[in-house]
Amino acid sequence: MMPMPHTTSPALSQTRAGIQPVILIVDDEPDIRALMGRILRERGYSAVEACDGEEALTHFARLPISLVICNLRMPRLSGTVLFDLIQRVCPPLAERFLFCTGDIASKESLQFLSRTGRPYLFKPFEVNQFIELVEQTVQAPVFVDARLRMELLRLADGVGMPCRDNPRPIVVQRR
C-alpha cells in the first residue's frame, strides 16, 4: 500500500454548512480504528472512535455526526443492529453510514449491505479507495434535538424507549 500525499482542501475540512465534518469510526479492532482515524485526521477531518455500537450511541447523542464508518460484526451491539436502531429512531443519521467489514463470505452480511443500500468497503482496503469513498459519502452533520439525545442515551444504556413514529418500545437485542 502506497502512502497518500498529505493534502488538505477546504472541501475536506468543511461541509457546505461551514462546519468541520465529524466522522465517527465504529470498529471493535483498535488497530483498524486507529488507522482510519489517523488517515482521516491527516486529511483535516475530525475523527471520533467507538469500540462498538453501544459506545457509538453516546457519540450520536453528543456530537453532530457527518459520517459513520461502521464495522458490521462487533461485541455488545453490532453494526447491523446499530444501523437498524438509528434507521428507526433518526433516519437522517442512518443516511450517514458507510460500512467497512472483513466479513465478505457471510450471506447474512451481504444481504444486510444490499438491503441498506449504503456504501461499503471490504477489509483489507486500499487507502486511496477509503479516502475516495469517505469524500463521496461525507455530508452536512445531523444535529439531534434534546428529546432524541435522551432517546439515544437511553438506548446506549440498554433501556428501550418508544420512538417518535412508533409507540412500541425499542428493544435492543445484542448479538
TIVEX-214994 format. One record per residue (C-alpha): residue in three letters; z, x, y. Coordinates in nm, 2 decimals. Example, Ala and Ser with C-alpha at 12.3 -4.5 7.8 and 13.67 -1.06 7.14 Angstrom:
+------+--------+--------+--------+
| code |      z |      x |      y |
+------+--------+--------+--------+
|  ALA |   0.78 |   1.23 |  -0.45 |
|  SER |   0.71 |   1.37 |  -0.11 |
+------+--------+--------+--------+
% end
This chain:
+------+--------+--------+--------+
| code |      z |      x |      y |
+------+--------+--------+--------+
|  MET |   0.00 |   0.00 |   0.00 |
|  MET |  -0.11 |   0.15 |   0.33 |
|  PRO |   0.13 |   0.12 |   0.63 |
|  MET |   0.02 |  -0.10 |   0.91 |
|  PRO |  -0.02 |   0.04 |   1.26 |
|  HIS |   0.26 |  -0.08 |   1.49 |
|  THR |   0.12 |  -0.32 |   1.74 |
|  THR |   0.29 |  -0.60 |   1.93 |
|  SER |   0.08 |  -0.85 |   2.12 |
|  PRO |   0.20 |  -1.15 |   2.33 |
|  ALA |   0.07 |  -1.37 |   2.05 |
|  LEU |   0.30 |  -1.21 |   1.81 |
|  SER |   0.62 |  -1.21 |   2.02 |
|  GLN |   0.59 |  -1.56 |   2.18 |
|  THR |   0.47 |  -1.90 |   2.08 |
|  ARG |   0.27 |  -2.13 |   2.31 |
|  ALA |   0.61 |  -2.28 |   2.42 |
|  GLY |   0.71 |  -1.93 |   2.55 |
|  ILE |   0.99 |  -1.89 |   2.30 |
|  GLN |   1.02 |  -1.60 |   2.07 |
|  PRO |   0.95 |  -1.72 |   1.72 |
|  VAL |   1.25 |  -1.71 |   1.48 |
|  ILE |   1.14 |  -1.66 |   1.13 |
|  LEU |   1.38 |  -1.74 |   0.85 |
|  ILE |   1.34 |  -1.54 |   0.53 |
|  VAL |   1.50 |  -1.71 |   0.23 |
|  ASP |   1.50 |  -1.50 |  -0.08 |
|  ASP |   1.76 |  -1.40 |  -0.34 |
|  GLU |   1.63 |  -1.05 |  -0.37 |
|  PRO |   1.79 |  -0.83 |  -0.10 |
|  ASP |   1.52 |  -0.57 |  -0.11 |
|  ILE |   1.24 |  -0.83 |  -0.06 |
|  ARG |   1.43 |  -0.99 |   0.23 |
|  ALA |   1.49 |  -0.65 |   0.40 |
|  LEU |   1.13 |  -0.55 |   0.36 |
|  MET |   1.00 |  -0.88 |   0.51 |
|  GLY |   1.25 |  -0.86 |   0.79 |
|  ARG |   1.16 |  -0.50 |   0.87 |
|  ILE |   0.78 |  -0.58 |   0.87 |
|  LEU |   0.83 |  -0.88 |   1.10 |
|  ARG |   1.07 |  -0.71 |   1.34 |
|  GLU |   0.83 |  -0.42 |   1.38 |
|  ARG |   0.58 |  -0.67 |   1.50 |
|  GLY |   0.80 |  -0.83 |   1.76 |
|  TYR |   0.94 |  -1.13 |   1.56 |
|  SER |   1.30 |  -1.23 |   1.54 |
|  ALA |   1.38 |  -1.24 |   1.17 |
|  VAL |   1.69 |  -1.40 |   1.02 |
|  GLU |   1.77 |  -1.37 |   0.65 |
|  ALA |   1.93 |  -1.61 |   0.40 |
|  CYS |   2.00 |  -1.53 |   0.03 |
|  ASP |   1.94 |  -1.89 |  -0.09 |
|  GLY |   1.86 |  -2.24 |   0.02 |
|  GLU |   2.23 |  -2.33 |   0.09 |
|  GLU |   2.26 |  -2.04 |   0.34 |
|  ALA |   1.92 |  -2.14 |   0.49 |
|  LEU |   2.05 |  -2.49 |   0.57 |
|  THR |   2.32 |  -2.34 |   0.80 |
|  HIS |   2.05 |  -2.14 |   0.99 |
|  PHE |   1.84 |  -2.46 |   1.03 |
|  ALA |   2.13 |  -2.63 |   1.19 |
|  ARG |   2.19 |  -2.34 |   1.44 |
|  LEU |   1.85 |  -2.19 |   1.52 |
|  PRO |   1.51 |  -2.31 |   1.65 |
|  ILE |   1.30 |  -2.21 |   1.35 |
|  SER |   0.93 |  -2.13 |   1.39 |
|  LEU |   0.86 |  -2.04 |   1.03 |
|  VAL |   1.04 |  -2.03 |   0.70 |
|  ILE |   0.93 |  -1.78 |   0.44 |
|  CYS |   1.09 |  -1.91 |   0.12 |
|  ASN |   1.11 |  -1.80 |  -0.24 |
|  LEU |   1.09 |  -2.08 |  -0.50 |
|  ARG |   1.35 |  -1.98 |  -0.76 |
|  MET |   1.69 |  -1.88 |  -0.63 |
|  PRO |   2.05 |  -1.95 |  -0.75 |
|  ARG |   2.27 |  -2.22 |  -0.59 |
|  LEU |   1.99 |  -2.41 |  -0.41 |
|  SER |   1.63 |  -2.32 |  -0.50 |
|  GLY |   1.34 |  -2.31 |  -0.26 |
|  THR |   1.18 |  -2.62 |  -0.42 |
|  VAL |   1.50 |  -2.83 |  -0.37 |
|  LEU |   1.54 |  -2.69 |  -0.02 |
|  PHE |   1.19 |  -2.79 |   0.08 |
|  ASP |   1.23 |  -3.14 |  -0.06 |
|  LEU |   1.56 |  -3.19 |   0.13 |
|  ILE |   1.41 |  -3.07 |   0.45 |
|  GLN |   1.10 |  -3.28 |   0.40 |
|  ARG |   1.32 |  -3.58 |   0.36 |
|  VAL |   1.56 |  -3.50 |   0.65 |
|  CYS |   1.33 |  -3.33 |   0.90 |
|  PRO |   0.96 |  -3.35 |   0.82 |
|  PRO |   0.85 |  -3.13 |   1.12 |
|  LEU |   1.06 |  -2.85 |   0.98 |
|  ALA |   0.90 |  -2.89 |   0.64 |
|  GLU |   0.57 |  -2.81 |   0.81 |
|  ARG |   0.70 |  -2.46 |   0.89 |
|  PHE |   0.73 |  -2.34 |   0.53 |
|  LEU |   0.54 |  -2.05 |   0.38 |
|  PHE |   0.63 |  -1.99 |   0.02 |
|  CYS |   0.65 |  -1.64 |  -0.14 |
|  THR |   0.70 |  -1.62 |  -0.52 |
|  GLY |   0.67 |  -1.39 |  -0.81 |
|  ASP |   0.67 |  -1.69 |  -1.05 |
|  ILE |   0.29 |  -1.72 |  -1.09 |
|  ALA |   0.30 |  -1.82 |  -1.46 |
|  SER |   0.51 |  -2.13 |  -1.43 |
|  LYS |   0.32 |  -2.45 |  -1.44 |
|  GLU |   0.61 |  -2.62 |  -1.25 |
|  SER |   0.59 |  -2.37 |  -0.96 |
|  LEU |   0.21 |  -2.40 |  -0.94 |
|  GLN |   0.24 |  -2.78 |  -0.94 |
|  PHE |   0.50 |  -2.77 |  -0.67 |
|  LEU |   0.29 |  -2.54 |  -0.45 |
|  SER |  -0.01 |  -2.77 |  -0.49 |
|  ARG |   0.20 |  -3.08 |  -0.41 |
|  THR |   0.34 |  -2.94 |  -0.09 |
|  GLY |   0.01 |  -2.82 |   0.05 |
|  ARG |   0.19 |  -2.53 |   0.22 |
|  PRO |   0.06 |  -2.18 |   0.23 |
|  TYR |   0.19 |  -1.93 |  -0.02 |
|  LEU |   0.18 |  -1.56 |  -0.13 |
|  PHE |   0.24 |  -1.42 |  -0.47 |
|  LYS |   0.47 |  -1.12 |  -0.52 |
|  PRO |   0.39 |  -0.84 |  -0.50 |
|  PHE |   0.18 |  -0.89 |  -0.19 |
|  GLU |  -0.01 |  -0.66 |   0.05 |
|  VAL |   0.15 |  -0.61 |   0.39 |
|  ASN |  -0.18 |  -0.70 |   0.56 |
|  GLN |  -0.20 |  -1.02 |   0.37 |
|  PHE |   0.16 |  -1.10 |   0.45 |
|  ILE |   0.12 |  -1.04 |   0.82 |
|  GLU |  -0.21 |  -1.24 |   0.84 |
|  LEU |  -0.05 |  -1.54 |   0.67 |
|  VAL |   0.25 |  -1.52 |   0.90 |
|  GLU |   0.03 |  -1.51 |   1.21 |
|  GLN |  -0.17 |  -1.81 |   1.08 |
|  THR |   0.13 |  -2.01 |   1.00 |
|  VAL |   0.39 |  -1.94 |   1.27 |
|  GLN |   0.43 |  -2.24 |   1.51 |
|  ALA |   0.64 |  -2.35 |   1.80 |
|  PRO |   1.00 |  -2.38 |   1.69 |
|  VAL |   1.17 |  -2.70 |   1.57 |
|  PHE |   1.48 |  -2.79 |   1.77 |
|  VAL |   1.73 |  -3.02 |   1.60 |
|  ASP |   1.95 |  -3.27 |   1.77 |
|  ALA |   2.32 |  -3.29 |   1.72 |
|  ARG |   2.31 |  -3.56 |   1.45 |
|  LEU |   2.05 |  -3.37 |   1.25 |
|  ARG |   2.25 |  -3.05 |   1.30 |
|  MET |   2.56 |  -3.22 |   1.15 |
|  GLU |   2.34 |  -3.35 |   0.86 |
|  LEU |   2.21 |  -3.01 |   0.78 |
|  LEU |   2.56 |  -2.85 |   0.79 |
|  ARG |   2.69 |  -3.12 |   0.56 |
|  LEU |   2.40 |  -3.06 |   0.32 |
|  ALA |   2.49 |  -2.69 |   0.33 |
|  ASP |   2.84 |  -2.78 |   0.23 |
|  GLY |   2.70 |  -2.98 |  -0.06 |
|  VAL |   2.80 |  -3.32 |   0.08 |
|  GLY |   2.54 |  -3.60 |   0.05 |
|  MET |   2.47 |  -3.78 |   0.38 |
|  PRO |   2.22 |  -4.05 |   0.44 |
|  CYS |   1.90 |  -3.95 |   0.63 |
|  ARG |   1.76 |  -4.15 |   0.92 |
|  ASP |   1.49 |  -4.33 |   0.73 |
|  ASN |   1.68 |  -4.38 |   0.41 |
|  PRO |   2.03 |  -4.52 |   0.39 |
|  ARG |   2.09 |  -4.37 |   0.04 |
|  PRO |   2.29 |  -4.05 |   0.04 |
|  ILE |   2.11 |  -3.73 |  -0.02 |
|  VAL |   2.22 |  -3.58 |  -0.35 |
|  VAL |   2.19 |  -3.20 |  -0.37 |
|  GLN |   2.10 |  -3.10 |  -0.72 |
|  ARG |   2.14 |  -2.74 |  -0.78 |
|  ARG |   1.92 |  -2.56 |  -1.04 |
+------+--------+--------+--------+
% end
